[in-house]
Amino acid sequence: MNDINVPLLRKALEDVTAHPEEWNQGGWAVRLLQGKDGAPLSVDESRRLWVTPGSAQPTQCGTACCLAGNVVIKQLGGKPLFADVYFNATEVELNGQRHTIQYAAQQHLGLMPNQADELFASDNSLYRLWELANQFTDGEIEIPVQFG
């Protein structure tokens, strides 16, 4: 049995549940844009407009993340490393070092590789993330009643 960082995992799960507009399980870290009126755009709108120069600008936060991205960027303060021409980031600068988001999240959460693969799968729903966290922590992380 490995030692999972339960407080960090719980905090990230609570954050993606409370802010689903900043959660995108299909991308490690995805640029969010704001429209010309200054209002933030959804991930799908941002992705569509990304290819049209001048149609939108990055938001102040600038990212929507999967659970791994949330851990590394929002909870631990890592900086997503976007290349100018790419909509998605797969790497992060954390504590002065460059890592893939997956590796950094796996290490800080204390997950085994197979657990990280399952938890960070792009097709996981919020319920499935909570379910896996419950399973991996032997019930220490409980599934919220809203998913029951």
Backbone as CSV, one residue per row, in Angstrom:
resi,resn,N_x,N_y,N_z,CA_x,CA_y,CA_z,C_x,C_y,C_z
1,MET,0.847,-1.189,0.000,0.000,0.000,0.000,0.885,1.243,0.000
2,ASN,0.570,2.195,-0.849,1.337,3.427,-0.908,0.703,4.487,-0.015
3,ASP,1.464,5.535,0.267,0.976,6.618,1.122,0.458,7.759,0.265
4,ILE,-0.838,7.778,0.070,-1.462,8.817,-0.735,-1.617,10.079,0.112
5,ASN,-1.324,11.218,-0.490,-1.476,12.507,0.165,-2.970,12.854,0.145
6,VAL,-3.679,12.356,1.140,-5.132,12.495,1.206,-5.578,13.957,1.252
7,PRO,-4.964,14.814,2.090,-5.423,16.213,2.113,-5.285,16.910,0.756
8,LEU,-4.191,16.666,0.048,-3.989,17.298,-1.254,-4.990,16.776,-2.277
9,LEU,-5.221,15.481,-2.314,-6.178,14.904,-3.247,-7.584,15.406,-2.944
10,ARG,-7.947,15.428,-1.674,-9.281,15.902,-1.293,-9.460,17.371,-1.689
11,LYS,-8.446,18.198,-1.437,-8.540,19.619,-1.765,-8.723,19.827,-3.270
12,ALA,-7.988,19.087,-4.083,-8.127,19.203,-5.539,-9.507,18.742,-5.995
13,LEU,-10.002,17.647,-5.441,-11.334,17.166,-5.796,-12.414,18.173,-5.401
14,GLU,-12.288,18.749,-4.224,-13.256,19.747,-3.785,-13.218,20.963,-4.710
15,ASP,-12.020,21.348,-5.163,-11.891,22.505,-6.039,-12.526,22.257,-7.405
16,VAL,-12.253,21.109,-8.024,-12.844,20.855,-9.343,-14.360,20.685,-9.238
17,THR,-14.836,20.207,-8.105,-16.277,20.069,-7.896,-16.927,21.441,-7.716
18,ALA,-16.271,22.323,-6.987,-16.805,23.665,-6.743,-16.671,24.582,-7.958
19,HIS,-15.682,24.298,-8.825,-15.415,25.166,-9.981,-15.332,24.339,-11.267
20,PRO,-16.444,23.731,-11.667,-16.404,22.877,-12.856,-16.032,23.627,-14.133
21,GLU,-16.230,24.947,-14.142,-15.866,25.738,-15.319,-14.342,25.805,-15.504
22,GLU,-13.581,25.486,-14.466,-12.120,25.480,-14.541,-11.570,24.056,-14.597
23,TRP,-12.464,23.078,-14.765,-12.053,21.674,-14.822,-12.279,21.158,-16.234
24,ASN,-11.270,20.518,-16.788,-11.361,19.911,-18.113,-10.516,18.648,-18.078
25,GLN,-11.148,17.520,-17.800,-10.411,16.265,-17.636,-9.723,15.846,-18.931
26,GLY,-10.132,16.411,-20.049,-9.554,16.042,-21.338,-8.258,16.744,-21.696
27,GLY,-7.734,17.594,-20.833,-6.478,18.285,-21.127,-5.732,18.594,-19.843
28,TRP,-4.427,18.387,-19.826,-3.625,18.624,-18.613,-3.824,20.054,-18.131
29,ALA,-3.603,21.005,-19.035,-3.872,22.418,-18.760,-4.254,23.043,-20.096
30,VAL,-5.394,23.678,-20.149,-5.931,24.241,-21.387,-6.089,25.741,-21.204
31,ARG,-5.660,26.507,-22.209,-5.808,27.966,-22.135,-7.283,28.341,-22.164
32,LEU,-7.680,29.165,-21.221,-9.022,29.754,-21.255,-8.891,31.160,-21.806
33,LEU,-9.840,31.557,-22.609,-9.827,32.883,-23.208,-10.995,33.697,-22.693
34,GLN,-10.888,35.002,-22.876,-12.022,35.874,-22.584,-12.422,36.566,-23.879
35,GLY,-13.702,36.786,-24.025,-14.203,37.448,-25.223,-13.852,38.923,-25.223
36,LYS,-14.178,39.600,-26.308,-13.880,41.032,-26.420,-14.590,41.847,-25.345
37,ASP,-15.699,41.315,-24.825,-16.418,42.006,-23.756,-15.804,41.764,-22.383
38,GLY,-14.763,40.934,-22.328,-14.079,40.650,-21.070,-14.618,39.456,-20.317
39,ALA,-15.733,38.904,-20.755,-16.324,37.753,-20.071,-15.531,36.485,-20.395
40,PRO,-15.320,35.610,-19.398,-14.591,34.368,-19.674,-15.391,33.439,-20.588
41,LEU,-14.676,32.731,-21.425,-15.287,31.779,-22.346,-15.115,30.362,-21.824
42,SER,-15.987,29.474,-22.258,-15.876,28.063,-21.883,-14.659,27.435,-22.566
43,VAL,-14.313,26.236,-22.154,-13.205,25.514,-22.777,-13.478,25.317,-24.262
44,ASP,-14.708,24.903,-24.607,-15.031,24.670,-26.023,-14.965,25.956,-26.837
45,GLU,-15.489,27.055,-26.288,-15.424,28.334,-27.008,-13.973,28.799,-27.142
46,SER,-13.198,28.627,-26.068,-11.785,29.014,-26.110,-11.036,28.224,-27.175
47,ARG,-11.289,26.919,-27.230,-10.623,26.058,-28.212,-10.974,26.502,-29.640
48,ARG,-12.240,26.825,-29.874,-12.691,27.249,-31.200,-12.055,28.583,-31.596
49,LEU,-12.012,29.536,-30.672,-11.495,30.865,-30.975,-9.972,30.930,-30.989
50,TRP,-9.314,29.948,-30.392,-7.855,29.962,-30.323,-7.233,30.070,-31.711
51,VAL,-7.890,29.518,-32.702,-7.338,29.521,-34.061,-7.652,30.804,-34.825
52,THR,-8.381,31.748,-34.200,-8.737,33.005,-34.844,-8.016,34.147,-34.122
53,PRO,-6.833,34.558,-34.603,-6.071,35.606,-33.914,-6.891,36.880,-33.716
54,GLY,-6.769,37.445,-32.507,-7.438,38.703,-32.205,-8.876,38.573,-31.756
55,SER,-9.440,37.381,-31.778,-10.847,37.235,-31.416,-11.049,37.107,-29.912
56,ALA,-10.002,36.783,-29.183,-10.124,36.637,-27.738,-8.738,36.747,-27.114
57,GLN,-8.721,37.052,-25.823,-7.468,37.181,-25.078,-7.488,36.200,-23.909
58,PRO,-6.297,35.771,-23.413,-6.280,34.883,-22.255,-6.918,35.541,-21.032
59,THR,-7.599,34.740,-20.201,-8.151,35.249,-18.947,-7.014,35.434,-17.962
60,GLN,-7.319,36.071,-16.836,-6.278,36.294,-15.832,-5.761,34.962,-15.304
61,CYS,-6.642,34.037,-14.969,-6.216,32.706,-14.520,-5.595,31.971,-15.683
62,GLY,-6.313,31.945,-16.800,-5.760,31.433,-18.029,-5.832,29.950,-18.264
63,THR,-6.299,29.146,-17.317,-6.284,27.706,-17.550,-7.525,27.014,-17.006
64,ALA,-7.854,25.923,-17.666,-8.774,24.926,-17.133,-7.948,23.655,-17.099
65,CYS,-8.050,22.911,-16.029,-7.153,21.768,-15.833,-7.917,20.487,-15.545
66,CYS,-7.260,19.383,-15.836,-7.743,18.096,-15.366,-7.395,18.014,-13.880
67,LEU,-7.713,16.915,-13.249,-7.412,16.773,-11.825,-5.913,16.896,-11.567
68,ALA,-5.080,16.279,-12.392,-3.623,16.361,-12.205,-3.158,17.803,-12.341
69,GLY,-3.674,18.517,-13.339,-3.315,19.918,-13.517,-3.755,20.762,-12.343
70,ASN,-4.927,20.471,-11.800,-5.413,21.195,-10.633,-4.446,21.017,-9.467
71,VAL,-4.005,19.788,-9.237,-3.069,19.507,-8.140,-1.807,20.341,-8.298
72,VAL,-1.203,20.272,-9.472,0.108,20.877,-9.684,0.035,22.391,-9.856
73,ILE,-0.987,22.888,-10.555,-1.063,24.317,-10.860,-1.826,25.081,-9.775
74,LYS,-3.049,24.664,-9.487,-3.864,25.430,-8.539,-3.484,25.169,-7.089
75,GLN,-3.203,23.917,-6.733,-2.937,23.608,-5.332,-1.470,23.833,-4.941
76,LEU,-0.541,23.515,-5.845,0.889,23.618,-5.519,1.572,24.842,-6.130
77,GLY,0.854,25.599,-6.958,1.404,26.836,-7.492,2.347,26.694,-8.668
78,GLY,2.281,25.565,-9.378,3.116,25.383,-10.557,2.669,26.283,-11.699
79,LYS,3.580,26.537,-12.608,3.284,27.389,-13.766,3.178,26.517,-15.011
80,PRO,2.008,26.511,-15.682,1.890,25.726,-16.914,2.803,26.300,-17.988
81,LEU,3.472,25.442,-18.717,4.409,25.871,-19.750,3.750,25.735,-21.118
82,PHE,3.029,26.797,-21.509,2.388,26.845,-22.812,3.395,27.328,-23.842
83,ALA,3.480,26.647,-24.958,4.215,27.195,-26.100,3.265,28.186,-26.768
84,ASP,3.792,29.220,-27.397,2.951,30.266,-27.971,1.884,29.746,-28.925
85,VAL,2.191,28.713,-29.663,1.263,28.253,-30.685,0.362,27.105,-30.228
86,TYR,0.473,26.688,-28.985,-0.304,25.545,-28.528,-1.371,25.951,-27.527
87,PHE,-2.505,25.299,-27.634,-3.655,25.532,-26.773,-3.514,24.774,-25.456
88,ASN,-2.821,23.637,-25.479,-2.667,22.783,-24.303,-1.227,22.813,-23.790
89,ALA,-1.078,22.629,-22.487,0.249,22.472,-21.886,0.308,21.084,-21.254
90,THR,1.430,20.411,-21.415,1.621,19.103,-20.787,2.713,19.146,-19.731
91,GLU,3.424,20.286,-19.660,4.504,20.427,-18.687,4.254,21.625,-17.787
92,VAL,4.921,21.585,-16.643,4.769,22.625,-15.646,6.131,22.917,-15.026
93,GLU,6.312,24.164,-14.598,7.484,24.516,-13.799,7.021,24.564,-12.352
94,LEU,7.650,23.751,-11.529,7.267,23.649,-10.126,8.543,23.589,-9.298
95,ASN,8.657,24.489,-8.349,9.844,24.551,-7.485,11.131,24.649,-8.298
96,GLY,11.079,25.428,-9.372,12.262,25.658,-10.197,12.640,24.521,-11.121
97,GLN,11.814,23.490,-11.198,12.099,22.350,-12.071,10.957,22.144,-13.048
98,ARG,11.312,21.596,-14.217,10.337,21.313,-15.267,9.965,19.824,-15.198
99,HIS,8.655,19.571,-15.181,8.138,18.198,-15.130,6.911,18.099,-16.027
100,THR,6.549,16.879,-16.407,5.231,16.716,-17.001,4.221,16.885,-15.865
101,ILE,3.050,17.381,-16.212,2.004,17.566,-15.212,1.653,16.224,-14.579
102,GLN,1.579,15.185,-15.395,1.237,13.864,-14.878,2.247,13.397,-13.840
103,TYR,3.543,13.502,-14.152,4.579,13.033,-13.237,4.546,13.826,-11.927
104,ALA,4.469,15.157,-12.029,4.473,15.986,-10.823,3.273,15.666,-9.939
105,ALA,2.097,15.530,-10.536,0.895,15.216,-9.752,1.007,13.838,-9.120
106,GLN,1.474,12.871,-9.881,1.631,11.512,-9.347,2.561,11.508,-8.141
107,GLN,3.683,12.203,-8.248,4.654,12.238,-7.162,4.098,12.944,-5.924
108,HIS,3.471,14.085,-6.107,2.963,14.848,-4.960,1.748,14.194,-4.317
109,LEU,0.990,13.436,-5.098,-0.151,12.717,-4.527,0.240,11.372,-3.935
110,GLY,1.438,10.894,-4.237,1.868,9.597,-3.718,1.178,8.425,-4.383
111,LEU,0.850,8.563,-5.654,0.141,7.508,-6.394,1.113,6.538,-7.048
112,MET,0.703,5.299,-7.156,1.421,4.321,-7.959,1.113,4.637,-9.431
113,PRO,1.989,4.260,-10.366,1.743,4.578,-11.777,0.376,4.115,-12.294
114,ASN,-0.042,2.922,-11.923,-1.342,2.438,-12.398,-2.496,3.253,-11.810
115,GLN,-2.339,3.721,-10.572,-3.372,4.567,-9.972,-3.443,5.919,-10.692
116,ALA,-2.270,6.483,-10.988,-2.239,7.767,-11.700,-2.882,7.628,-13.072
117,ASP,-2.563,6.554,-13.778,-3.161,6.337,-15.098,-4.674,6.288,-15.010
118,GLU,-5.179,5.596,-14.011,-6.626,5.457,-13.868,-7.279,6.773,-13.420
119,LEU,-6.664,7.447,-12.449,-7.234,8.678,-11.920,-7.187,9.821,-12.932
120,PHE,-6.130,9.863,-13.740,-5.956,10.972,-14.675,-6.516,10.682,-16.070
121,ALA,-7.227,9.584,-16.235,-7.807,9.243,-17.541,-8.731,10.371,-18.023
122,SER,-8.643,10.669,-19.307,-9.355,11.822,-19.860,-10.874,11.663,-19.879
123,ASP,-11.379,10.449,-19.780,-12.827,10.258,-19.843,-13.483,10.123,-18.467
124,ASN,-12.753,10.388,-17.404,-13.335,10.306,-16.064,-14.331,11.430,-15.822
125,SER,-15.456,11.082,-15.227,-16.431,12.072,-14.767,-16.022,12.523,-13.362
126,LEU,-16.661,13.585,-12.873,-16.389,13.996,-11.491,-16.728,12.874,-10.520
127,TYR,-17.853,12.217,-10.746,-18.211,11.100,-9.873,-17.123,10.027,-9.881
128,ARG,-16.622,9.695,-11.051,-15.589,8.655,-11.162,-14.314,9.076,-10.430
129,LEU,-13.954,10.351,-10.480,-12.769,10.821,-9.747,-12.946,10.608,-8.247
130,TRP,-14.107,10.979,-7.733,-14.379,10.773,-6.309,-14.394,9.285,-5.963
131,GLU,-14.983,8.482,-6.844,-15.059,7.035,-6.622,-13.661,6.422,-6.543
132,LEU,-12.778,6.813,-7.467,-11.408,6.302,-7.446,-10.656,6.772,-6.209
133,ALA,-10.839,8.036,-5.832,-10.184,8.550,-4.631,-10.650,7.776,-3.402
134,ASN,-11.927,7.478,-3.338,-12.474,6.686,-2.249,-11.829,5.300,-2.217
135,GLN,-11.723,4.691,-3.371,-11.125,3.357,-3.486,-9.640,3.373,-3.109
136,PHE,-8.888,4.326,-3.648,-7.439,4.382,-3.422,-7.081,4.736,-1.985
137,THR,-7.987,5.409,-1.262,-7.704,5.804,0.124,-8.445,4.930,1.131
138,ASP,-8.946,3.797,0.664,-9.692,2.882,1.530,-10.805,3.584,2.304
139,GLY,-11.510,4.481,1.613,-12.660,5.155,2.197,-12.353,6.426,2.961
140,GLU,-11.073,6.788,3.092,-10.735,8.009,3.826,-11.295,9.251,3.123
141,ILE,-11.295,9.233,1.803,-11.977,10.281,1.044,-13.363,9.732,0.700
142,GLU,-14.377,10.401,1.215,-15.745,9.951,1.003,-16.342,10.623,-0.231
143,ILE,-17.198,9.881,-0.915,-17.905,10.419,-2.075,-18.994,11.357,-1.570
144,PRO,-19.022,12.611,-2.036,-20.051,13.553,-1.569,-21.457,13.051,-1.860
145,VAL,-22.389,13.428,-1.006,-23.773,12.976,-1.147,-24.393,13.424,-2.461
146,GLN,-23.929,14.548,-3.007,-24.487,15.025,-4.277,-24.275,14.036,-5.410
147,PHE,-23.329,13.107,-5.246,-23.068,12.100,-6.275,-23.729,10.764,-5.930
148,GLY,-24.400,10.686,-4.793,-24.976,9.439,-4.337,-26.324,9.178,-4.780
